[in-house]
Amino acid sequence: MQIKVFANFREICGGKSVTLDLTPPQTVASVLDALIDQYPPMKEELFTEQKTLKPLVHVFVNGQNIIHLDGLKTKVESKDEIALFPPVAGG
C-alpha cells in the first residue's frame, strides 16, 4: 500500500511516498499505525495523546478527506491512494 506524504512528513519518512506491505482490507487507522511502526516520529505528528488525529492534519483517500468518509475507520484497499498533509501556514 502506498502513502503519499507532504511537507515535513517527507523529511521524517525520507521521501515523497512510503510503501507498506499490508494485507487488505485495512482501515486508515491501521495503515497509520503501520506507518508509525516504520517511522515512530510520525506518532506525535499525526495523533494527540488521546489517539485522535490532530485537528490540522489532513488524510485523503482517493482525493477525499476522511472527515467526509468514515474518519479513521475508513476502509482502504491496496489500490487506494492515501495522502497525508501536515498543518501548513501561508502568509
Buried (B, 14 or more C-beta within 10 A) or exposed (E): BEBBBEEEBBEBBEEEBBEBEBEEEBBBBBBBBBBBEEBEEBBEBBBEEEEEBEEEBBBBBEEEEBEEBEBBEBBBEEEBBBBBBBEEEEE
